[in-house]
């Protein structure tokens, strides 16, 4: 699993920077119908988000940055037949906290935060064919 860093847009004054610390790795479940970083043998991707919003500081959390990690629409690399009938989902944890659905935005305070991102790909029927799979999750800070 790869992550694509993006830089957030400040509402008035500020910046949000995302640095990829490590790519994650997907592993299959026992039935080979799910590939995911939360499966045994998999690992979550790690990014560092550094938010700095003057408005967030001055107004007491009224205009802070928000992070999210929406699921990709498809694999970027997959073997023949491996991309059909696949549903993707993501979740993330900020600073070791509880898991949050990838499409949900979470407000972050100013400073640096470690975000762990998990990706899961599930087949509607059958198993994933043998081969190399790769997907890209874009972590957003807006």
C-alpha positions in Angstrom: 0.0 0.0 0.0 1.4 3.4 -0.9 0.4 6.7 0.4 0.2 9.9 -1.6 1.0 12.9 0.5 -0.8 16.2 -0.1 -0.5 19.6 1.4 -3.6 21.2 2.9 -5.1 24.5 2.1 -5.2 27.1 4.8 -8.5 28.9 5.4 -6.7 32.1 6.1 -3.2 31.7 7.6 -1.6 28.3 8.1 -0.2 25.1 6.6 -0.6 21.4 6.9 2.2 19.1 5.8 2.0 15.3 5.4 5.2 13.2 5.3 5.1 9.5 4.6 7.0 7.6 7.3 6.4 4.1 5.9 4.2 2.4 3.4 1.9 -0.3 4.7 1.6 -3.9 3.6 -1.5 -5.9 2.9 -1.8 -9.6 3.8 -4.6 -12.1 2.9 -7.1 -13.5 5.3 -7.3 -17.3 5.6 -10.0 -17.5 2.8 -7.9 -15.3 0.5 -11.0 -13.2 -0.1 -9.7 -10.1 1.8 -6.3 -8.4 1.5 -5.7 -5.9 4.3 -3.1 -4.2 6.3 -4.9 -5.2 9.5 -4.7 -8.9 8.6 -2.1 -11.0 10.4 1.2 -10.3 8.6 0.0 -6.9 7.3 1.1 -3.5 8.6 -0.5 -0.1 8.6 1.1 2.8 6.7 2.4 5.6 8.8 2.4 9.4 8.1 3.3 12.4 10.0 0.8 15.3 9.8 2.1 18.7 10.9 -0.7 21.3 11.2 -0.1 24.9 11.9 -3.1 27.2 11.8 -3.0 30.6 13.4 -6.8 30.8 13.3 -7.1 27.5 15.2 -4.8 28.8 17.9 -6.4 32.3 18.2 -10.0 31.3 17.9 -9.8 28.2 20.1 -10.4 25.3 17.6 -12.9 27.2 15.4 -10.9 26.7 12.2 -8.4 23.9 12.6 -7.2 21.4 9.9 -9.0 18.1 9.5 -7.5 14.9 8.3 -9.0 12.0 6.4 -7.9 9.0 4.4 -10.6 8.0 1.8 -10.5 4.6 0.2 -9.1 4.2 -3.3 -11.4 3.2 -6.1 -9.1 0.5 -7.4 -5.7 -1.2 -7.2 -2.9 0.5 -9.0 -1.3 -2.8 -9.7 -2.9 -6.3 -9.8 -2.7 -9.6 -11.7 -5.1 -10.6 -14.3 -8.6 -10.9 -12.8 -7.5 -9.5 -9.5 -9.2 -6.1 -9.8 -12.7 -7.3 -10.5 -15.5 -7.2 -7.9 -13.3 -5.6 -5.2 -14.6 -3.2 -2.5 -12.1 -1.0 -0.7 -12.3 0.5 2.8 -9.9 2.4 4.9 -9.5 3.4 8.5 -7.0 5.5 10.4 -5.8 6.3 13.9 -4.4 9.7 15.0 -1.6 9.4 17.7 -2.6 5.9 18.6 -6.2 6.7 19.2 -9.3 4.8 18.2 -9.9 3.7 14.6 -11.8 6.2 12.4 -13.5 5.4 9.1 -11.3 6.7 6.3 -13.8 9.1 4.8 -14.6 10.8 8.1 -12.7 14.0 8.7 -11.0 14.4 12.2 -9.9 17.8 13.5 -6.3 17.9 14.5 -4.7 20.5 16.8 -1.6 22.4 15.8 1.6 20.4 16.0 2.8 17.0 14.7 0.6 13.9 14.7 1.4 10.3 13.7 -1.4 8.8 11.6 -1.6 5.1 11.0 -3.7 4.1 7.9 -5.2 0.7 7.3 -6.5 -0.4 3.9 -8.7 -3.4 3.2 -9.8 -4.9 -0.1 -12.5 -7.5 -0.2 -13.7 -9.6 -3.1 -17.4 -10.0 -3.7 -16.9 -13.7 -4.6 -14.1 -16.1 -5.0 -10.5 -15.6 -4.0 -7.8 -13.1 -5.0 -5.6 -14.6 -7.8 -1.9 -15.0 -6.9 0.3 -12.1 -7.8 1.4 -8.6 -6.8 -1.2 -6.1 -5.6 -0.7 -2.4 -4.9 -3.1 0.4 -3.9 -2.6 4.0 -3.1 -4.4 5.8 -0.2 -4.3 9.6 -0.3 -4.2 11.1 3.2 -5.8 14.5 3.2 -5.4 17.5 5.4 -7.8 20.4 4.7 
